[in-house]
Amino acid sequence: MRDTRSDEVLMLAVQSGDPNAYHELFARYRAPVYGYLLRLTQKAELADDVFQDTFLKVYRRRAAWSAAQGSFRAWLYRIATNTSHDRARYQRRRPELATEAPPERHHDQTAERLDLEQAIGALPANLRDAFLLGVVEGLDHQEVAAALQISPDNARARMTRARSRLRELLEGA
């Protein structure tokens, strides 16, 4: 049976030691966060690692979350984004640890989807993060701003610039 409590109420229960509340939050966000990380990293193995680190950090930092800081969803995506960026920086410093395999592709994907994924991957990180969080994951401007620790106006501007840049990239493809 699905728990109908809000994310914030569940997180308060997690902070009080309720393991079922944590499992419910994990179940709610497993697919969307993994999908976000897969699009962000463009490597399944890396997305797997960052995904695990993200949910481990959520549990370890559960006492640091506060509803006054914003929604649980924004806090979760901030952890996922920062964990992904931390891993990318680490791999740039230690290139021997980076995987050489190309991103996994399913043979039934269309050329347009591949072009879009490549175009998203070609965006500067700050625009890609805002686009993926706002457009793909459906966070509102306030949540994108909280997740990226920027102003809502900056979040809106980044999403607009990302869309514009994607149009340019896709028209040139």
Residue pairs with C-beta under 8 A, 6 or more apart in sequence:
2 24
3 10
3 20
3 21
3 24
5 13
5 21
5 24
7 25
7 28
7 71
7 72
7 73
8 67
8 71
8 72
10 21
10 22
10 24
10 25
10 72
11 21
11 25
11 62
11 65
11 67
11 72
12 67
13 20
13 21
14 21
14 22
14 25
14 59
14 62
15 62
15 63
15 65
22 59
22 62
25 58
25 72
26 55
29 73
29 76
32 137
33 51
33 54
33 55
33 76
33 77
33 80
34 47
34 51
35 136
35 137
36 77
36 80
36 132
36 133
36 136
36 137
37 47
37 50
37 51
37 54
37 80
37 84
38 44
38 47
39 117
39 120
39 132
39 136
40 47
40 80
40 81
40 84
40 128
40 129
40 132
41 47
41 50
41 84
41 87
41 88
42 103
42 117
42 121
43 99
43 101
43 103
43 104
44 103
44 104
45 99
45 101
46 87
46 99
49 87
50 80
50 83
50 84
50 87
51 80
53 83
53 87
54 76
54 79
54 80
54 83
57 79
57 83
58 76
58 79
61 79
65 72
65 75
69 75
69 146
70 142
70 143
70 146
71 143
71 146
73 139
73 143
74 139
74 142
74 143
74 144
74 145
74 146
74 147
75 146
75 147
77 133
77 137
77 139
77 143
77 147
78 146
78 147
78 148
78 149
81 129
81 133
81 147
81 148
85 125
90 97
91 97
91 98
105 114
115 170
115 173
116 166
116 170
118 173
119 166
119 169
119 170
119 173
120 128
120 131
120 132
120 166
121 128
122 169
123 131
123 162
123 165
123 166
123 169
126 148
126 158
127 158
127 161
127 162
127 165
128 162
129 148
129 158
130 144
130 148
130 155
130 158
130 159
130 162
131 158
131 159
131 162
131 163
131 166
133 139
133 143
133 144
133 147
133 148
134 140
134 141
134 144
134 155
134 159
135 159
135 162
135 163
139 147
141 152
141 155
141 156
141 159
142 152
142 155
144 150
144 152
144 155
144 158
144 159
145 151
145 152
145 154
145 155
148 155
148 158
150 158
